[in-house]
Amino acid sequence: MNQRDLDREVARATGETVATINQMGFVPLEPIPYERDRKPLVVDWEELEQERMILHPCAK
C-alpha cells in the first residue's frame, strides 16, 4: 500500500479529508519502528555521564 492509498483509507474511515490525514503523518506499520523526521534515538552513556559530572560535580 502506498502513502496515497493509506491516506485515502484513513480519511474514508475517519470522515476527515485526505489533506488533513496527510498532515497527520500516518504511515504503514513496519516490523521495526520508523520515524520519518527524526534520527534514531541513541544514548551515548559516556557523554551522559560527563554531562552529569559537569552539572553535579559532587557526584562520585
DRENPA-3360 file (N, C-alpha, C; in nm, 2 decimals, always signed):
BEGIN
1 = MNQRDLDR = +0.09/-0.12/+0.00/+0.00/+0.00/+0.00/+0.09/+0.12/+0.00 ~ +0.07/+0.21/-0.09/+0.15/+0.34/-0.09/+0.08/+0.44/+0.00 ~ +0.15/+0.55/+0.01/+0.11/+0.66/+0.11/-0.03/+0.72/+0.07 ~ -0.05/+0.74/-0.06/-0.17/+0.79/-0.11/-0.29/+0.70/-0.08 ~ -0.27/+0.57/-0.10/-0.38/+0.48/-0.07/-0.41/+0.47/+0.08 ~ -0.30/+0.48/+0.16/-0.32/+0.48/+0.31/-0.40/+0.60/+0.35 ~ -0.36/+0.72/+0.30/-0.43/+0.84/+0.34/-0.58/+0.83/+0.30 ~ -0.61/+0.78/+0.18/-0.75/+0.77/+0.14/-0.83/+0.68/+0.23;
9 = EVARATGE = -0.77/+0.56/+0.27/-0.84/+0.47/+0.35/-0.86/+0.52/+0.49 ~ -0.76/+0.59/+0.55/-0.78/+0.65/+0.68/-0.88/+0.76/+0.67 ~ -0.88/+0.84/+0.57/-0.98/+0.95/+0.55/-1.12/+0.89/+0.54 ~ -1.13/+0.79/+0.46/-1.26/+0.72/+0.45/-1.31/+0.67/+0.58 ~ -1.23/+0.61/+0.66/-1.26/+0.55/+0.79/-1.30/+0.66/+0.89 ~ -1.23/+0.77/+0.89/-1.25/+0.87/+0.99/-1.34/+0.99/+0.96 ~ -1.37/+1.00/+0.83/-1.45/+1.11/+0.78/-1.37/+1.24/+0.76 ~ -1.24/+1.24/+0.78/-1.16/+1.36/+0.76/-1.13/+1.37/+0.61;
17 = TVATINQM = -1.07/+1.48/+0.57/-1.03/+1.50/+0.43/-0.89/+1.43/+0.42 ~ -0.86/+1.39/+0.29/-0.73/+1.33/+0.27/-0.62/+1.43/+0.30 ~ -0.64/+1.55/+0.28/-0.53/+1.65/+0.31/-0.51/+1.66/+0.46 ~ -0.61/+1.65/+0.54/-0.60/+1.65/+0.69/-0.52/+1.53/+0.73 ~ -0.56/+1.41/+0.68/-0.49/+1.29/+0.72/-0.35/+1.29/+0.68 ~ -0.32/+1.35/+0.56/-0.18/+1.35/+0.51/-0.09/+1.44/+0.61 ~ -0.15/+1.55/+0.66/-0.08/+1.63/+0.75/-0.05/+1.57/+0.89 ~ -0.14/+1.47/+0.92/-0.12/+1.40/+1.05/-0.01/+1.30/+1.05;
25 = GFVPLEPI = +0.04/+1.26/+0.93/+0.16/+1.18/+0.92/+0.14/+1.03/+0.94 ~ +0.02/+0.97/+0.91/+0.00/+0.83/+0.91/+0.10/+0.76/+0.82 ~ +0.16/+0.65/+0.87/+0.25/+0.57/+0.79/+0.21/+0.42/+0.81 ~ +0.24/+0.34/+0.71/+0.22/+0.19/+0.72/+0.31/+0.14/+0.84 ~ +0.25/+0.04/+0.91/+0.33/-0.02/+1.02/+0.44/-0.10/+0.96 ~ +0.56/-0.09/+1.02/+0.68/-0.16/+0.98/+0.72/-0.26/+1.09 ~ +0.79/-0.36/+1.05/+0.84/-0.46/+1.16/+0.93/-0.39/+1.26 ~ +1.00/-0.29/+1.22/+1.09/-0.21/+1.31/+1.03/-0.07/+1.30;
33 = PYERDRKP = +1.01/-0.01/+1.42/+0.95/+0.13/+1.42/+1.04/+0.22/+1.33 ~ +0.97/+0.31/+1.26/+1.04/+0.40/+1.17/+0.98/+0.54/+1.19 ~ +1.06/+0.64/+1.20/+1.01/+0.78/+1.21/+1.07/+0.86/+1.10 ~ +0.98/+0.93/+1.02/+1.03/+1.00/+0.90/+1.12/+1.12/+0.93 ~ +1.09/+1.19/+1.04/+1.16/+1.32/+1.05/+1.26/+1.33/+1.16 ~ +1.31/+1.21/+1.20/+1.40/+1.21/+1.32/+1.50/+1.10/+1.31 ~ +1.62/+1.13/+1.36/+1.73/+1.03/+1.36/+1.69/+0.93/+1.47 ~ +1.75/+0.81/+1.45/+1.72/+0.71/+1.56/+1.76/+0.76/+1.70;
41 = LVVDWEEL = +1.68/+0.72/+1.80/+1.72/+0.76/+1.93/+1.83/+0.67/+1.98 ~ +1.94/+0.73/+2.02/+2.06/+0.66/+2.07/+2.11/+0.73/+2.20 ~ +2.15/+0.66/+2.30/+2.20/+0.71/+2.42/+2.35/+0.69/+2.42 ~ +2.43/+0.79/+2.43/+2.58/+0.78/+2.44/+2.60/+0.79/+2.59 ~ +2.62/+0.68/+2.65/+2.63/+0.67/+2.80/+2.75/+0.74/+2.85 ~ +2.86/+0.74/+2.78/+2.98/+0.82/+2.83/+2.95/+0.97/+2.83 ~ +2.89/+1.02/+2.72/+2.85/+1.16/+2.71/+2.76/+1.20/+2.82 ~ +2.66/+1.11/+2.85/+2.56/+1.14/+2.96/+2.63/+1.15/+3.09;
49 = EQERMILH = +2.73/+1.06/+3.12/+2.80/+1.06/+3.24/+2.88/+1.19/+3.26 ~ +2.95/+1.23/+3.15/+3.02/+1.35/+3.15/+2.93/+1.47/+3.18 ~ +2.82/+1.48/+3.12/+2.72/+1.59/+3.15/+2.68/+1.59/+3.29 ~ +2.66/+1.47/+3.35/+2.62/+1.46/+3.49/+2.73/+1.51/+3.58 ~ +2.85/+1.48/+3.55/+2.96/+1.52/+3.63/+2.98/+1.67/+3.62 ~ +2.95/+1.73/+3.51/+2.96/+1.88/+3.49/+2.85/+1.95/+3.57 ~ +2.73/+1.89/+3.56/+2.62/+1.95/+3.63/+2.62/+1.93/+3.78 ~ +2.67/+1.81/+3.82/+2.68/+1.78/+3.96/+2.81/+1.73/+4.00;
57 = PCAK = +2.91/+1.82/+4.02/+3.05/+1.78/+4.04/+3.07/+1.71/+4.17 ~ +2.98/+1.71/+4.26/+2.99/+1.64/+4.39/+2.96/+1.49/+4.38 ~ +2.90/+1.45/+4.27/+2.86/+1.31/+4.25/+2.99/+1.23/+4.23 ~ +2.99/+1.11/+4.29/+3.10/+1.02/+4.28/+3.22/+1.08/+4.36;
% end
